[in-house]
Amino acid sequence: MPLRHATLRQLKIFDALANHGSVVRTAGALHLTPPAVSIQVKQLARSIGQPLIEQIGKQLHLTSHGRLVAAACRDIFNRIESLDQELAAEQGLERGTLSVAIITTASYVVPRLLGDFRAEHPGIAVAMHVGNREAILGRLEHNEDDLYILGQPPEDGRISARAFAPNLLIAVSYPGHALAGERSIGLERLAREPFLARELGSGTRLAVEDTFARAGLRPNTVMELGSNEAIKQSIAGHLGYSILSESTVRTELASGELVRLDVAGLPLKRQWYAAYPRNKILSPAATAFCGFLESRKPTAVG
């Protein structure tokens, strides 16, 4: 059976299977039965004339042909999505979709920007996915969204990144901390205090560890936590201090629940970036949102 007889339905199911790595999970995501998924994948393999998946132990793996088909599926559905956006653009930028994936820290910044953007373009449907850095980089690798908001984009020639807003990292503690109220605290002194860190791989953690390392120091990490909210609650519980994005602690600083430590060399002046694969053709909605972010960009970052 020639490949031209393969259907978009079969390709869509196989694309989902390649992403989920499980017939059962794919069936659940597509609201199908596992046998229905298996039948469609087998029919697609018959069209190609080669097996697309193999079972090793309990794990499902793509064959070399399967990997080629999975890559082609991404190209096909990205092009269809682009066509949909282009057709919408012919009718003006009042229709279309925008999918944005953001790291958890950016959830204190990006939703308001998306709200303002939609106020200008109410016909654009917006989807926002929130996850840790590892999850968002995984989505970027598989080109699952239009844009990816990161505080530290990968140093990769395959990625384009546009800075659009300052992201200052500051040291915060509870009001009764031994260093609260001191001036120009040195990093060496700070490094002796109990430090509450984000999880391994976090962009904030990478920046903080790099700052201490350049001074020949290591923070006295006593806890690793997977969210800013958990860290803020732990600081309020007098378990230590942390270095976080200023945007995540504005409410607590204003209420006096947390205090900012005056540390020499801080804040760390970083930026928020909108990233996407370098060769990606941005949809009209994504292009408009990048322009919107550019229009909101401060004249001097920092």
C-alpha positions in Angstrom: 0.0 0.0 0.0 1.7 3.3 -1.1 2.5 5.9 1.6 0.1 8.3 -0.2 -2.8 6.2 1.2 -1.7 7.2 4.8 -4.4 9.4 6.4 -4.0 12.5 8.5 -5.8 10.6 11.2 -3.2 7.9 11.2 -0.4 10.5 11.3 -2.1 12.4 14.1 -2.4 9.2 16.2 1.2 8.3 15.5 2.4 11.8 16.4 0.5 11.5 19.7 2.0 8.0 20.3 5.5 9.3 19.6 5.0 12.1 22.2 3.3 10.0 24.9 5.4 6.8 24.5 2.4 4.7 25.4 -0.6 3.3 23.6 -2.8 3.6 26.7 -1.8 7.3 27.4 -2.2 8.1 23.7 -5.7 6.5 23.7 -6.6 8.6 26.8 -5.3 11.8 25.3 -7.3 11.3 22.0 -10.4 9.8 23.6 -9.9 6.5 21.8 -9.6 2.9 22.9 -6.1 1.3 23.0 -7.0 -1.2 20.2 -8.1 1.6 18.0 -4.8 3.3 18.4 -2.9 0.1 17.7 -4.9 -0.6 14.6 -4.3 2.9 13.1 -0.5 2.6 13.8 -0.4 -0.8 12.2 -2.2 0.5 9.1 0.3 3.4 8.9 3.2 1.0 9.2 1.7 -1.2 6.5 1.5 1.8 4.2 5.2 2.6 4.8 6.2 -1.0 4.6 8.3 -0.9 7.8 7.7 -1.3 11.5 7.4 2.0 13.3 7.4 0.9 17.0 9.0 -1.9 18.9 8.4 -3.2 22.4 11.5 -3.8 24.6 10.4 -5.2 28.0 7.6 -2.9 29.1 8.9 0.1 27.2 7.7 1.2 23.8 10.4 2.6 21.4 10.3 4.2 18.0 12.3 2.3 15.3 14.5 4.3 13.0 11.7 4.5 10.5 9.4 5.5 13.3 11.6 8.4 14.2 11.6 9.6 10.6 7.8 9.5 10.5 7.5 11.2 13.9 9.7 14.1 12.6 7.6 14.3 9.5 4.4 14.4 11.5 5.7 17.4 13.5 6.6 19.2 10.2 3.2 18.4 8.7 1.1 19.5 11.7 3.3 22.6 12.2 2.7 23.5 8.6 -1.1 23.0 8.9 -1.1 25.2 12.0 0.9 27.8 10.1 -1.6 27.6 7.3 -4.4 28.1 9.7 -2.7 31.2 11.1 -1.9 32.5 7.6 -5.6 32.1 6.6 -6.6 33.9 9.7 -4.1 36.6 9.0 -5.8 37.2 5.6 -8.9 38.2 7.6 -7.0 40.4 10.0 -5.4 39.6 13.3 -8.7 39.1 15.1 -8.6 35.4 14.8 -6.1 32.7 15.5 -4.4 31.0 18.5 -1.4 31.6 20.6 0.2 28.9 22.7 2.8 30.1 25.3 4.8 27.8 27.6 6.3 29.5 30.7 8.5 28.5 33.6 6.7 28.7 37.0 8.5 31.9 38.1 7.2 33.7 35.0 3.6 33.0 36.1 4.0 36.2 38.3 4.6 38.2 35.1 3.2 36.7 31.9 -0.5 36.2 32.7 -1.0 40.0 33.0 0.8 40.5 29.7 -1.3 37.9 28.0 -4.4 39.6 29.5 -3.4 43.0 28.1 -2.6 41.4 24.7 -6.0 39.7 24.5 -7.6 43.0 25.4 -6.1 44.4 22.2 -6.8 41.2 20.2 -9.9 39.6 21.7 -10.4 37.2 18.8 -7.1 35.4 19.5 -7.5 32.3 21.7 -4.6 31.9 24.2 -3.3 28.7 25.8 -0.7 28.9 28.6 1.3 26.0 29.8 3.2 26.3 33.1 6.1 24.0 34.2 9.6 23.9 35.6 12.5 24.7 33.4 13.1 21.0 32.4 9.5 20.6 31.3 9.5 23.8 29.3 12.8 23.0 27.6 11.2 19.6 26.7 8.3 21.4 25.1 10.7 23.7 23.3 12.7 20.7 22.0 9.5 19.2 20.6 8.2 22.5 19.2 4.9 22.1 21.1 4.1 25.8 21.4 4.5 29.1 19.7 6.7 30.8 22.3 8.6 29.8 25.5 9.2 32.3 28.3 12.4 31.6 30.2 14.7 33.5 32.5 17.8 31.8 31.1 17.4 30.4 27.5 19.6 27.6 26.4 23.0 28.6 24.9 22.1 26.9 21.7 22.6 28.2 18.2 19.3 26.5 17.2 17.3 28.8 19.6 16.3 32.4 19.1 15.6 34.4 22.2 14.3 38.0 22.6 14.7 39.8 25.9 11.6 41.8 26.8 11.7 42.6 30.5 14.1 42.8 33.5 14.1 39.9 35.9 16.0 40.9 39.1 17.1 38.3 41.6 17.2 39.5 45.2 18.0 38.0 48.6 15.0 37.7 51.0 14.6 36.5 54.5 12.1 36.7 57.4 12.1 39.9 59.4 14.0 38.5 62.4 16.8 37.0 60.4 20.3 37.7 61.7 21.2 39.6 58.6 18.0 41.6 58.3 18.7 45.3 58.6 22.5 45.0 57.9 24.0 47.0 55.1 26.2 45.8 52.2 26.4 42.1 53.4 29.2 40.3 51.7 28.7 37.1 49.8 31.1 35.3 52.1 29.0 36.2 55.1 25.8 35.3 53.2 27.2 31.9 52.2 27.4 30.8 55.9 23.6 31.3 56.4 21.1 28.4 55.8 20.0 28.8 52.1 16.8 27.5 50.6 17.4 26.5 47.0 15.2 25.8 44.0 15.4 22.3 42.5 18.3 21.2 40.3 18.0 22.6 36.8 16.1 25.7 37.8 17.3 28.8 36.0 17.3 30.8 39.2 19.4 28.2 40.9 21.9 28.1 38.0 22.3 31.9 38.2 22.7 31.9 42.0 25.2 29.0 42.1 27.2 30.7 39.3 27.4 33.9 41.3 28.7 32.2 44.4 31.1 30.0 42.3 32.7 33.1 40.7 33.4 34.3 44.2 35.0 31.0 45.1 32.0 30.2 47.4 29.1 27.7 47.8 25.9 28.6 49.5 25.0 26.6 52.6 22.1 24.8 51.1 19.9 23.2 53.7 16.8 22.5 51.6 15.8 22.1 48.0 12.2 23.0 47.0 10.4 22.7 43.8 8.4 26.0 43.8 8.8 29.6 44.8 5.7 29.3 47.0 7.3 26.5 49.0 10.4 28.5 49.4 8.5 31.6 50.6 6.6 29.6 53.1 9.8 28.0 54.3 11.4 31.4 54.7 8.4 32.6 56.7 8.8 29.6 58.8 12.4 30.8 59.8 14.2 28.0 57.9 16.6 30.3 56.1 16.9 32.8 53.3 16.8 32.5 49.5 17.5 34.4 46.3 14.4 34.7 44.2 13.0 36.8 41.3 11.8 40.1 42.7 8.5 39.6 40.9 7.7 36.5 43.0 8.0 38.3 46.4 6.5 41.7 45.8 3.3 41.0 47.8 5.3 39.5 50.8 7.7 42.4 50.8 4.9 44.9 50.8 3.1 43.2 53.7 6.3 42.8 55.7 6.1 39.0 55.8 9.5 38.9 54.1 12.3 41.5 54.0 15.0 42.2 51.4 18.6 41.7 52.4 21.1 44.3 51.4 23.8 42.2 49.7 26.8 43.5 47.9 26.6 42.5 44.2 22.8 41.9 44.3 20.4 42.1 42.7 21.5 39.8 39.9 20.4 41.6 36.8 18.8 39.1 34.5 16.0 39.3 31.9 12.9 37.5 30.7 13.2 36.0 27.2 10.7 34.9 24.6 12.3 31.9 22.9 11.5 29.7 20.0 13.4 27.4 17.5 15.6 29.5 15.3 14.0 28.2 12.0 10.5 28.3 13.3 8.0 30.4 11.2 6.1 32.4 13.8 2.4 32.5 13.4 0.8 36.0 13.0 -0.5 35.8 16.6 3.0 34.9 17.9 4.6 37.6 15.8 2.0 40.1 17.2 2.7 39.0 20.8 6.5 39.4 20.3 5.8 42.9 19.0 3.5 43.6 22.0 6.3 42.5 24.3 8.8 44.7 22.5 6.5 47.7 22.9 6.4 47.1 26.7 10.1 46.7 26.9 11.8 49.2 29.2 14.2 51.5 27.5 16.9 50.4 30.0 16.8 46.9 31.4 18.1 46.4 34.9 
